[in-house]
Every structure is written in structure tokens, then in C-alpha cells.
Amino acid sequence: MGHGHHHHDHDHAHDHAHDHAHEQPGETEAAVARDLSVPDAELSPGQLSRRRMFRRAGLLGAGLTAAGVLGGEGQAAAAVTRDEGRGREPRDGYQWLAGDHHIHTQYSSDAVYRVIDHVRHANAFGLGWMVITDHGGAAHAKIGVEKVNPDIVAAREAVKDTLVFQGLEWNIPAAEHGTVFVAPGRNEVSTLKEFESSFDGSVKGASSNTPQNEALAIAGLNFLAEAVRRRRVPDALFLANHPSRKGIDSPHEIRGWRDAQPSIAIGMEGAPGHQAAGIAKPYGPGGGRGYYDGSPGADSFPGYPAESYKTFGGFDWMTSTVGGLWDSLLAEGKPWWITANSDAHWVHGDTSDRGPNSDFNANGRYEDPVYKGVPNFGSGDFWPGFYSRTHVGAEDFSYGAVMDALRAGRIWVDHGGLISGLVVRARAAGTGQRGVTLGSTLQVRRGARVELSIEVTLAGRPNWAQFVPTLARVDVIQGDVTGPVSDRDAFTTPNTKVVQSYEVNKNSGTVTFTYQLGAVDRPVYVRLRGTDGKRSAPGLLGAAVDPNGPQIDVYGDADPWNDLWFYSNPIWILPRR
């Protein structure tokens, strides 16, 4: 079932949910199904099935509507019901599935592996879902979309316990790259092909940062929303990839994508792939983590500082700066989530080479890889799941549930297996309520006391570099929700800072913390960050905002295993007017 067209209808219906006098008979049933103060157990079978339909469509329990937490009366989405968990999911009522939405194969001009190679590795390294995202462009639009699809279909059959989505890496007009992917179905190929032919910046010669090209990017998102609305595909999502790498994703463009289609444009890579690129020579490329090694160009946003072209603890400047660009988006009270991915093209230390007699331009692919027996230390990538993981809280093991979880923001990310589980709940203090989880909004009485309950399952076992990471510290970051910005190119927000740090210094078992927000009299949000404590420095906005943030990565000598972090997506707390 689609998502894109429901949001505004839902907002409107929600305004009148309790005004039954003017409703037609069918609408009353829908209104009761939407009213989450009525438990599932008290609904009629018809109301229950309608509620399940709303839930699958991402309209209930996601905690936010398209209007954001500060939308008009009734627009901040309903509270999460307490019986979402069905008792069999491993943690907090969800199946937490690790995944990766940014992976390249032999159908990309700069990559090498078969789809099945990536799927088998991702599965072995613990991923429950993944997206194949070969580069958009003229050759791919002509040949690649169709050719890769049978390989993806075959991999789905061969490896049943990893979900394999088909997507592509979009050359966003006027901007950087992004992941676009759809839920599997009979039109996945035709929809992606039409999207790429019509809206890819490379295909359309629309790379420069002109207003026309920015408008073409929005038109691409509108196309995806329409494809979902017309049920051409069951679902579609877009995430911006390595957003600070070239400085060409301006703040107003990011806001523009999000605001145009909030059910399609849902977030960005908080940490880029290519994390091995910083390993020093001769055992690594000796570059910047994420290949973040550029400087401003003609199309770069002039306001970004020099530091934005580097990573911090492997994370993008937009995410790693407390009070920075990501926080400026969250302070508007609108969803924008972060992920972490491999961007795997060619794996560090691997001994494969491209198949002989490859002619990419003619065939849209390289021949299957062969072993040459010589490790490639000049490459900067890890296999999917080997280092970077995006964990989503899915309601079940299905393509739709993973996309619903991504859209809802039930996401936390980590590097190097720093932790193995994270449960976060915001709740009214002392009430015994379960509260709401990542990506959601907790509505409380103005002045009610609120607490944040944090449970971290520590690593407990060696990561793929064969050591057990130790979590040194967990930071709670809190910000005021100040509403939509007047300057759409704003990339700081004044009232966000680290409000609490907890020392851990353990690597096995579980640790729990309860952070007291106190009496909440204004809308706020909270998010978490954790580190192995090996490299830290005051944040770019000063020690009063962030005393021990990630340090800027050293170009040419940045061992990714020696600087591990996790980040969570936010929870909003909204006092009722």
C-alpha cells in the first residue's frame, strides 16, 4: 500500500477525528481506527483491520506527519500504541535489522563485484536488508537497470534471510548523489528506468546549481511520490549520500527535498562509506575517510566552512557538529534521519580483479570478477555490514516493514560493531508508561516531567577486525524546537548542546541510564551519540556546546577501527497547548 498521498488526508482527518456528527458511516469507523487512545483489543474486526492498514501505510505510530511536530492542532501525530510489539521480536517490540542502502556492482563503471557477491558477504556480516545502487547515467539508463534486475531477483531466491532492494545512485540535479529505491514489484525496473531517464542530473546535463536544475530534482521526487500514489510501485524512498563531500548540497536544497515530499525524501548519510580510505599507506589508500578530500568548487555552497569537507570520527560534518546543519533541521520539528553505509565499490585488501575482455560502454557491465591473488590495499571500501551498519526497528521481516521503519526514523547507526543493541524511550516520568521510541513524538501535558530511558547492549563479541570494542561514553544531545527557519540556508541552531554524558568503559553486558529532562514547557528533541573515547575534541561550535565531540579526521592517517561512534535518530517531546 502507498504512502505519499495519505499524509495530508490524514492530517485533515485527524483534526476532525472526534467530530462524529458530520461524518459518513465509513468515516466514523476510520476515525475510531485512527484514535490510538482506543486500544486494539476494543476495536471491532473491521476497525482493527483498518488500523493495521493505516499502520502499514506509516500513518499511525510513526510519531510525525508531513507537517512536522509543530503542525496545526491535531497534526503532530498520535502517540505510539503500547501493543505494537507482538511478543516475539527480539528488542523493544521490533525486529532490529542491520542494513546498508548504498552498494555498487559490476553494473557501475567504477566497481567490480556481482550482485550475489555483495549479498552473500552482507548476509555473512549480519545484514538483514540492503539496496543495490549502481550509478545513474546514460549507459545505466539504457542497459543497467534491466540487466541488474535478474541478478537481484536470483539473489533474493538464493539468500532468503537478507532482503535485497533494487535502487540506483541518483545524480541529483544541482546537487550530490542520492539513493533512490523502490519496494519490489512488477514495475520496479520500469519505474526506476523512467525516473533515471527523466530526472538524472548526468543524463539530463543538469549538474550545475541553477534554479531550473534544483526544480528538476524536486520534480524527480514528485515523480516517485506519484508512482507510489498510483500504486505503480508499493513504496519508494530517497536519501542523500555523502552530503558534505563536495559542498554542493546547500541547506535550502536539503530543506526543499524534505518539504516537497516528506514521505519520500527522508534523510541523509550521517556517515559516508569508503571508511577504509583513511588507512595510511602502504596498507591503505592514505586519503580521507569517505574520500572526503575535496575543496570548494564552482557549484559549492559558499557558506560552508573549510572543515565541512572533512569527516569527524568518520561522520559527515552535517551530522557530527552538535548544533550544526542536522540539528538545524531537527530544530524545525520535521523529520530528517541519518544512516551509515559502505558505498562498496572495490573492497580494501580484496584479491579480485575485473573479468577479462570487459567492455563496460558496450555492455553496461564488467565481466564477472576473477581472482588475481594480489590484495588491493589502494581501495577504500569495506563489504556491506563489515564496518558501517544502519539498524532499523521493523515490525516484521519484510520489504514494506523495512521501508516503514526507515520512514518512521526508528534508526540508529554504528561503526565497527561498537554496540550491539540500543533501546531508547521518552516517557512521562514516574507513570510506568512505555513511551515512544526513536523517530517518534511524545505528547505530554505542558510542565509534565519527562525522562529518557536508555538501554545499551554492549558489543560482547569481536567485530570483523577481531577485537571487542569498548564503549567509553554515551552523550545525550538536546535541542529546542524553534519551528521553520526564516533563512532556508541556515546551518546552525542556537539551543542544541550535549546536556549529559555517561561513562561506560565496558564491552559486555547491558548498561541502562535514565536522563531526566525535568518539567517540559516547550517543544524539544533529544538524540544520542556514543564513542570508544579514543579521539575527541571540542565541537566546532565550542566546548560549551560539545566538550568531547569527534575529532576531525587526519588526512592520510585515519584508522577507522581506532575511532568508533554510534548515533541515534531523535525523539521529539511536544507539550500540548
C-alpha positions as CSV (number, residue, x, y, z in Angstrom):
1,M,0.0,0.0,0.0
2,G,1.2,3.5,-0.8
3,H,2.3,6.3,1.5
4,G,2.8,9.5,-0.4
5,H,-0.8,10.7,-0.8
6,H,-2.0,9.8,2.7
7,H,-0.2,12.3,4.8
8,H,-2.2,15.4,4.2
9,D,-5.5,13.5,4.2
10,H,-4.5,12.0,7.5
11,D,-3.7,15.4,9.0
12,H,-7.1,16.7,7.9
13,A,-9.0,13.7,9.1
14,H,-7.1,13.8,12.4
15,D,-8.3,17.4,13.0
16,H,-11.9,16.1,12.9
17,A,-11.4,12.6,14.4
18,H,-13.8,13.2,17.3
19,D,-16.4,15.3,15.5
20,H,-18.6,12.4,14.5
21,A,-21.8,14.4,13.8
22,H,-20.7,15.4,10.3
23,E,-19.2,12.1,9.2
24,Q,-20.5,9.4,6.9
25,P,-20.8,5.9,8.4
26,G,-17.5,4.6,6.9
27,E,-15.6,7.7,8.2
28,T,-16.6,7.0,11.8
29,E,-15.0,3.6,11.6
30,A,-11.8,5.1,10.2
31,A,-11.8,7.8,12.9
32,V,-12.1,5.2,15.6
33,A,-9.3,3.1,14.0
34,R,-7.1,6.3,13.9
35,D,-7.8,7.1,17.5
36,L,-4.9,5.5,19.3
37,S,-6.4,6.2,22.8
38,V,-8.7,3.2,21.9
39,P,-6.6,0.0,22.4
40,D,-6.5,-2.6,19.7
41,A,-8.4,-5.0,21.9
42,E,-11.5,-2.8,22.0
43,L,-11.9,-2.4,18.2
44,S,-14.3,-4.3,16.0
45,P,-12.6,-6.6,13.5
46,G,-13.3,-4.1,10.7
47,Q,-11.8,-1.2,12.8
48,L,-8.8,-3.4,13.7
49,S,-8.1,-4.3,10.1
50,R,-8.4,-0.6,9.1
51,R,-5.9,0.3,11.9
52,R,-3.5,-2.3,10.7
53,M,-3.8,-0.9,7.2
54,F,-3.1,2.7,8.5
55,R,-0.1,1.3,10.4
56,R,1.4,-0.4,7.4
57,A,1.0,2.8,5.4
58,G,3.1,4.6,8.0
59,L,0.1,6.7,9.1
60,L,0.0,5.7,12.8
61,G,2.7,5.4,15.4
62,A,5.3,7.0,13.2
63,G,5.2,9.9,15.6
64,L,5.3,12.6,12.9
65,T,3.3,13.7,10.0
66,A,4.4,15.6,7.0
67,A,3.5,18.8,8.8
68,G,6.2,18.0,11.5
69,V,5.8,18.2,15.2
70,L,4.7,21.9,15.2
71,G,1.9,21.4,12.6
72,G,-1.5,22.8,13.4
73,E,-3.7,21.4,16.1
74,G,-4.0,17.6,15.7
75,Q,-1.2,17.5,13.2
76,A,1.5,16.2,15.4
77,A,0.9,12.5,15.0
78,A,-0.7,10.3,17.5
79,A,1.1,8.6,20.3
80,V,2.5,5.1,19.7
81,T,0.3,2.3,20.9
82,R,1.6,0.1,23.6
83,D,0.8,-3.2,21.9
84,E,2.8,-2.7,18.8
85,G,5.1,-5.5,19.9
86,R,3.8,-9.0,19.3
87,G,5.9,-10.6,21.9
88,R,8.3,-12.4,19.6
89,E,10.5,-9.6,18.4
90,P,14.0,-9.5,19.8
91,R,14.1,-6.0,21.3
92,D,11.5,-3.4,22.4
93,G,8.7,-4.8,20.2
94,Y,10.7,-4.6,17.0
95,Q,13.0,-6.7,14.9
96,W,16.1,-4.6,14.7
97,L,17.6,-5.3,11.3
98,A,21.0,-4.0,10.2
99,G,21.3,-2.8,6.7
100,D,23.0,-0.7,4.0
101,H,21.4,1.4,1.3
102,H,24.5,2.2,-0.8
103,I,26.2,-0.6,-2.7
104,H,27.8,-0.8,-6.2
105,T,28.2,-3.8,-8.5
106,Q,29.8,-4.7,-11.9
107,Y,26.9,-2.6,-13.4
108,S,28.7,0.5,-12.1
109,S,31.6,1.9,-14.2
110,D,33.9,2.2,-11.2
111,A,33.0,-1.1,-9.4
112,V,33.7,-4.8,-9.9
113,Y,31.5,-7.4,-8.0
114,R,28.5,-9.4,-8.9
115,V,25.2,-8.8,-7.0
116,I,25.4,-12.2,-5.4
117,D,29.0,-11.5,-4.1
118,H,27.7,-8.4,-2.2
119,V,24.5,-10.3,-1.0
120,R,26.5,-13.3,0.3
121,H,29.0,-11.0,2.1
122,A,26.3,-8.7,3.5
123,N,24.4,-11.8,4.8
124,A,27.6,-13.3,6.3
125,F,28.3,-9.9,8.0
126,G,24.9,-9.8,9.6
127,L,22.8,-7.6,7.4
128,G,19.0,-8.2,7.1
129,W,18.5,-5.7,4.3
130,M,20.5,-4.0,1.5
131,V,20.0,-1.8,-1.5
132,I,21.9,-2.3,-4.8
133,T,22.6,1.3,-6.1
134,D,24.5,1.3,-9.3
135,H,25.4,4.8,-10.7
136,G,22.7,6.6,-12.6
137,G,23.8,7.8,-16.0
138,A,23.3,7.4,-19.8
139,A,24.7,3.9,-20.1
140,H,23.0,2.6,-16.9
141,A,19.6,4.2,-18.0
142,K,19.9,2.4,-21.4
143,I,21.3,-1.0,-20.2
144,G,21.9,-1.3,-16.5
145,V,18.5,-1.1,-14.9
146,E,17.2,-4.1,-16.8
147,K,20.4,-6.1,-16.7
148,V,20.9,-6.0,-13.0
149,N,17.3,-6.9,-12.1
150,P,17.6,-10.7,-12.9
151,D,20.7,-10.8,-10.8
152,I,18.8,-9.2,-7.9
153,V,15.8,-11.5,-8.3
154,A,18.2,-14.5,-8.3
155,A,20.0,-13.3,-5.2
156,R,16.6,-12.9,-3.4
157,E,16.0,-16.5,-4.2
158,A,19.5,-17.7,-3.2
159,V,19.7,-15.8,0.1
160,K,16.4,-15.8,1.8
161,D,17.3,-14.1,5.1
162,T,18.6,-10.8,3.6
163,L,16.2,-8.5,1.8
164,V,17.6,-7.2,-1.4
165,F,16.1,-4.0,-2.8
166,Q,16.8,-2.6,-6.3
167,G,17.7,1.1,-6.4
168,L,20.1,3.4,-8.1
169,E,22.5,6.1,-7.1
170,W,20.9,9.2,-8.5
171,N,23.0,12.1,-9.7
172,I,20.7,14.7,-8.1
173,P,20.2,17.7,-10.4
174,A,22.2,20.7,-8.9
175,A,23.5,18.5,-6.1
176,E,25.4,15.4,-4.9
177,H,24.4,11.7,-5.2
178,G,21.5,10.1,-3.5
179,T,20.0,6.6,-3.1
180,V,16.6,6.1,-4.7
181,F,15.0,2.7,-4.2
182,V,11.6,1.1,-4.6
183,A,9.8,-1.9,-3.0
184,P,10.0,-5.0,-5.1
185,G,7.1,-5.5,-7.6
186,R,6.4,-5.9,-11.3
187,N,7.2,-2.3,-12.1
188,E,10.4,-1.8,-10.2
189,V,12.5,-1.8,-13.4
190,S,10.2,0.4,-15.5
191,T,9.8,2.9,-12.7
192,L,13.5,3.2,-11.9
193,K,14.3,3.4,-15.7
194,E,11.8,6.2,-16.3
195,F,12.9,8.1,-13.2
196,E,16.6,7.9,-14.3
197,S,15.9,8.8,-17.9
198,S,13.8,11.8,-16.9
199,F,15.5,13.2,-13.7
200,D,19.1,12.1,-13.5
201,G,21.5,15.1,-13.5
202,S,24.0,13.3,-15.6
203,V,21.5,12.0,-18.2
204,K,19.9,15.5,-18.4
205,G,23.1,17.6,-18.3
206,A,21.7,19.2,-15.2
207,S,24.6,19.2,-12.7
208,S,25.2,22.9,-12.2
209,N,23.4,24.7,-9.3
210,T,20.8,26.6,-11.3
211,P,17.2,27.2,-10.1
212,Q,16.0,25.1,-13.1
213,N,18.1,22.2,-12.0
214,E,17.0,22.4,-8.4
215,A,13.4,22.3,-9.7
216,L,14.2,19.2,-11.7
217,A,15.4,17.4,-8.5
218,I,12.0,18.3,-6.9
219,A,10.2,17.1,-10.0
220,G,12.0,13.7,-9.6
221,L,10.8,13.4,-6.0
222,N,7.3,14.3,-7.1
223,F,7.5,11.6,-9.8
224,L,8.4,9.0,-7.1
225,A,5.5,10.1,-4.9
226,E,3.1,9.9,-7.8
227,A,4.4,6.4,-8.7
228,V,3.5,5.3,-5.1
229,R,0.2,7.2,-5.1
230,R,-0.9,5.5,-8.3
231,R,0.3,2.1,-6.9
232,R,2.8,1.7,-9.7
233,V,5.3,0.7,-7.0
234,P,4.4,-0.3,-3.4
235,D,6.8,2.3,-2.0
236,A,9.8,4.5,-2.8
237,L,12.4,6.3,-0.7
238,F,15.2,8.8,-1.3
239,L,18.3,9.5,0.9
240,A,21.1,12.0,0.2
241,N,24.5,10.3,0.0
242,H,27.8,11.8,1.3
243,P,26.2,15.2,1.6
244,S,29.2,17.3,2.5
245,R,31.8,15.7,0.3
246,K,31.7,18.4,-2.4
247,G,29.8,21.1,-0.6
248,I,27.1,21.2,-3.3
249,D,24.1,20.1,-1.2
250,S,23.1,23.5,0.1
251,P,20.9,23.8,3.2
252,H,18.0,25.2,1.1
253,E,18.2,22.2,-1.3
254,I,18.0,19.7,1.5
255,R,15.1,21.6,3.1
256,G,13.5,21.7,-0.4
257,W,13.7,18.0,-0.9
258,R,12.3,17.2,2.6
259,D,9.5,19.7,2.4
260,A,8.4,18.8,-1.1
261,Q,7.9,15.1,-0.4
262,P,8.5,14.2,3.3
263,S,7.3,10.7,2.8
264,I,9.9,10.1,0.0
265,A,12.9,12.3,1.0
266,I,13.6,11.1,4.5
267,G,17.2,11.7,5.3
268,M,20.9,11.5,4.5
269,E,24.1,9.5,5.2
270,G,25.2,10.6,8.6
271,A,28.5,8.8,7.8
272,P,29.7,8.2,4.3
273,G,31.0,4.9,3.0
274,H,34.6,4.4,1.9
275,Q,35.7,4.2,5.6
276,A,39.0,2.4,4.8
277,A,40.1,5.3,2.6
278,G,41.9,7.0,5.5
279,I,44.1,4.0,6.3
280,A,47.7,5.0,5.9
281,K,49.9,3.8,3.1
282,P,51.2,1.2,2.2
283,Y,48.3,-0.7,3.7
284,G,45.6,1.7,2.7
285,P,44.9,4.5,0.2
286,G,46.2,7.1,2.6
287,G,43.4,9.5,1.8
288,G,40.4,10.9,3.7
289,R,37.8,8.7,5.3
290,G,34.8,8.6,3.0
291,Y,37.1,10.0,0.3
292,Y,36.3,13.4,1.9
293,D,39.3,15.2,0.5
294,G,38.0,17.9,-1.7
295,S,37.7,21.7,-1.5
296,P,35.1,24.1,-2.7
297,G,34.2,24.2,-6.4
298,A,32.1,26.4,-8.7
299,D,28.8,24.8,-7.5
300,S,29.7,24.6,-3.8
301,F,27.6,26.5,-1.2
302,P,29.8,29.4,-0.3
303,G,28.7,29.5,3.4
304,Y,30.2,26.1,4.3
305,P,33.4,26.3,6.4
306,A,36.6,24.6,5.3
307,E,36.1,21.9,7.9
308,S,32.9,20.7,6.2
309,Y,35.0,19.0,3.5
310,K,36.4,16.5,6.0
311,T,34.9,13.8,8.2
312,F,34.8,13.8,12.1
313,G,35.2,10.4,13.6
314,G,34.2,9.1,10.2
315,F,30.9,11.1,10.3
316,D,29.8,13.8,7.9
317,W,30.2,17.4,9.2
318,M,26.5,18.0,8.9
319,T,25.8,15.2,11.4
320,S,28.9,15.4,13.6
321,T,28.6,19.1,14.5
322,V,26.4,19.5,17.6
323,G,24.2,22.5,16.8
324,G,25.1,22.2,13.1
325,L,23.2,21.5,10.0
326,W,21.4,18.3,11.0
327,D,20.4,19.9,14.3
328,S,19.1,23.0,12.4
329,L,16.8,20.7,10.5
330,L,15.6,18.8,13.6
331,A,15.0,22.1,15.4
332,E,12.4,22.8,12.8
333,G,10.4,19.9,14.2
334,K,10.4,18.0,10.9
335,P,11.8,14.5,10.3
336,W,15.2,14.1,8.6
337,W,17.0,10.9,9.5
338,I,20.7,9.7,9.3
339,T,22.1,6.4,8.0
340,A,25.6,4.8,7.6
341,N,26.6,2.8,4.6
342,S,29.5,1.0,2.9
343,D,29.3,2.6,-0.6
344,A,31.1,-0.5,-1.5
345,H,32.8,-0.5,-5.0
346,W,36.0,-2.3,-4.5
347,V,36.9,-3.8,-1.1
348,H,40.1,-2.9,0.7
349,G,42.6,-5.9,0.7
350,D,40.4,-8.0,-1.6
351,T,42.2,-10.1,-4.3
352,S,39.6,-9.8,-7.1
353,D,40.1,-8.1,-10.4
354,R,37.7,-7.3,-13.2
355,G,36.9,-10.1,-15.6
356,P,39.0,-10.2,-18.8
357,N,37.6,-8.7,-22.0
358,S,35.3,-6.4,-20.1
359,D,33.7,-3.6,-22.3
360,F,31.6,-1.6,-19.9
361,N,30.5,1.0,-22.5
362,A,29.2,-1.6,-24.9
363,N,27.6,-3.9,-22.3
364,G,26.7,-1.7,-19.3
365,R,28.6,-4.1,-17.1
366,Y,32.0,-5.6,-16.4
367,E,32.6,-9.4,-16.9
368,D,32.4,-11.4,-13.7
369,P,35.4,-10.8,-11.4
370,V,38.4,-13.2,-11.3
371,Y,40.9,-13.8,-8.5
372,K,44.3,-12.3,-9.2
373,G,45.7,-13.2,-5.8
374,V,47.2,-9.8,-5.0
375,P,45.5,-7.8,-2.2
376,N,44.3,-4.4,-3.3
377,F,45.4,-2.0,-0.5
378,G,44.7,1.0,-2.6
379,S,41.0,0.6,-2.3
380,G,39.0,2.4,0.4
381,D,35.8,0.2,0.9
382,F,34.5,-2.4,3.2
383,W,32.0,-5.1,2.4
384,P,28.4,-4.2,3.4
385,G,27.9,-5.0,7.1
386,F,31.7,-5.3,7.8
387,Y,32.1,-1.8,9.4
388,S,29.1,0.5,8.8
389,R,25.6,-0.5,9.9
390,T,22.2,1.2,9.7
391,H,19.9,-0.6,12.3
392,V,16.1,-0.2,11.7
393,G,13.3,-1.3,14.0
394,A,11.0,-3.2,11.7
395,E,7.6,-4.6,12.6
396,D,8.3,-7.8,10.7
397,F,10.9,-9.2,8.3
398,S,9.6,-7.7,5.0
399,Y,10.5,-5.1,2.4
400,G,7.5,-3.0,3.4
401,A,8.4,-3.1,7.1
402,V,12.0,-2.0,6.5
403,M,10.8,0.9,4.4
404,D,8.2,1.8,7.1
405,A,10.9,1.7,9.8
406,L,13.2,3.9,7.7
407,R,10.4,6.4,7.1
408,A,9.5,6.4,10.8
409,G,13.1,7.1,11.8
410,R,13.4,4.0,14.0
411,I,17.1,4.1,13.2
412,W,20.4,4.1,14.9
413,V,23.8,3.7,13.2
414,D,27.2,2.4,14.3
415,H,30.7,1.8,13.1
416,G,32.9,-1.3,13.8
417,G,30.3,-3.1,15.9
418,L,30.8,-0.6,18.8
419,I,27.5,-1.7,20.4
420,S,25.1,-4.5,19.5
421,G,21.7,-3.0,20.6
422,L,20.1,0.2,21.6
423,V,16.6,0.8,23.1
424,V,15.6,4.4,23.7
425,R,12.3,5.6,25.1
426,A,11.0,9.0,26.0
427,R,8.1,8.9,28.5
428,A,6.3,10.8,31.2
429,A,8.3,10.3,34.3
430,G,7.0,8.1,37.0
431,T,3.9,7.0,35.1
432,G,5.1,3.5,34.2
433,Q,4.2,4.2,30.6
434,R,6.2,2.6,27.8
435,G,6.6,5.9,26.0
436,V,7.8,6.4,22.4
437,T,10.9,5.3,20.6
438,L,13.4,6.8,18.0
439,G,11.8,8.9,15.3
440,S,8.6,9.5,17.3
441,T,6.9,12.3,19.2
442,L,5.9,12.2,22.8
443,Q,3.0,14.4,23.6
444,V,2.7,15.5,27.2
445,R,0.9,18.0,29.4
446,R,2.7,21.3,29.5
447,G,5.0,21.2,32.5
448,A,4.9,17.4,32.8
449,R,8.1,15.7,33.9
450,V,9.7,13.7,31.1
451,E,12.6,11.1,31.2
452,L,14.7,9.4,28.6
453,S,15.3,5.7,29.2
454,I,18.4,4.3,27.5
455,E,19.4,0.7,27.3
456,V,22.6,-0.2,25.5
457,T,23.6,-3.8,24.8
458,L,27.4,-3.7,24.6
459,A,29.4,-5.3,21.9
460,G,30.1,-8.6,23.7
461,R,31.9,-10.2,20.9
462,P,34.7,-9.5,18.4
463,N,34.0,-7.3,15.4
464,W,35.3,-8.1,12.0
465,A,38.7,-6.6,12.9
466,Q,38.8,-9.3,15.6
467,F,38.6,-7.2,18.7
468,V,35.7,-6.5,21.1
469,P,35.1,-2.7,21.0
470,T,34.7,-0.9,24.4
471,L,32.0,1.8,24.7
472,A,33.6,4.6,26.7
473,R,30.8,7.1,26.9
474,V,27.2,7.9,25.9
475,D,26.2,11.5,25.3
476,V,22.7,12.9,25.4
477,I,22.2,15.9,23.0
478,Q,19.1,18.1,23.5
479,G,17.8,21.0,21.4
480,D,14.8,23.4,21.4
481,V,12.3,23.0,18.6
482,T,12.1,26.6,17.2
483,G,9.9,26.0,14.1
484,P,10.6,26.6,10.5
485,V,13.6,28.8,9.7
486,S,13.3,32.2,8.1
487,D,16.7,31.7,6.3
488,R,16.4,28.4,4.4
489,D,20.2,28.3,4.2
490,A,20.7,28.3,7.9
491,F,23.0,25.5,9.1
492,T,23.3,26.2,12.8
493,T,20.7,26.3,15.7
494,P,21.5,28.1,18.9
495,N,19.8,26.0,21.6
496,T,21.2,22.5,21.0
497,K,24.0,21.0,23.1
498,V,25.3,18.0,24.9
499,V,23.3,18.0,28.2
500,Q,24.6,14.8,29.8
501,S,27.4,12.3,29.4
502,Y,27.6,8.8,31.0
503,E,30.8,7.0,31.4
504,V,30.6,3.3,30.5
505,N,34.1,1.8,29.8
506,K,32.8,-1.7,29.3
507,N,32.3,-4.0,26.4
508,S,30.0,-6.8,27.6
509,G,26.5,-7.0,29.2
510,T,23.9,-4.2,29.2
511,V,24.0,-0.7,30.6
512,T,21.0,1.4,31.4
513,F,20.7,5.1,32.0
514,T,17.7,7.4,32.7
515,Y,18.2,11.0,31.8
516,Q,15.7,13.4,33.5
517,L,14.6,16.2,31.1
518,G,12.6,17.7,34.1
519,A,9.4,19.7,33.5
520,V,8.9,20.3,29.8
521,D,7.4,23.6,29.0
522,R,8.4,24.0,25.3
523,P,9.0,21.6,22.4
524,V,12.4,19.9,22.5
525,Y,14.2,16.9,20.9
526,V,16.8,14.5,22.2
527,R,19.3,12.3,20.4
528,L,22.2,10.1,21.4
529,R,25.8,9.6,20.5
530,G,28.4,7.2,21.9
531,T,32.1,6.6,21.4
532,D,35.1,4.4,22.2
533,G,36.7,7.5,23.5
534,K,39.9,7.2,21.6
535,R,39.8,10.5,19.7
536,S,37.8,13.5,20.8
537,A,37.9,17.3,20.7
538,P,35.6,20.2,21.5
539,G,32.9,20.6,18.8
540,L,33.2,23.3,16.1
541,L,30.6,25.5,17.9
542,G,32.7,25.4,21.1
543,A,33.2,23.4,24.2
544,A,30.1,24.8,25.9
545,V,28.0,23.2,23.1
546,D,30.1,20.0,22.8
547,P,33.0,19.4,25.1
548,N,34.1,16.0,23.7
549,G,32.9,15.6,20.2
550,P,34.5,13.6,17.4
551,Q,37.9,15.0,16.2
552,I,38.4,16.0,12.6
553,D,40.0,13.0,10.8
554,V,43.6,13.2,9.8
555,Y,44.1,13.1,6.1
556,G,46.2,10.1,5.1
557,D,46.3,8.5,8.5
558,A,42.9,7.7,9.9
559,D,42.5,4.1,11.1
560,P,38.7,3.6,11.1
561,W,38.9,0.9,13.7
562,N,40.5,3.2,16.2
563,D,37.8,5.8,16.3
564,L,34.3,4.2,16.7
565,W,31.0,6.0,17.2
566,F,27.3,5.3,17.3
567,Y,24.5,7.9,16.7
568,S,20.7,7.6,17.2
569,N,17.9,9.5,15.4
570,P,15.9,11.9,17.5
571,I,12.8,11.8,19.6
572,W,10.7,14.9,19.9
573,I,8.8,15.9,23.1
574,L,5.8,18.2,22.5
575,P,3.9,19.8,25.3
576,R,0.2,20.2,24.4
577,R,-1.0,23.7,24.0
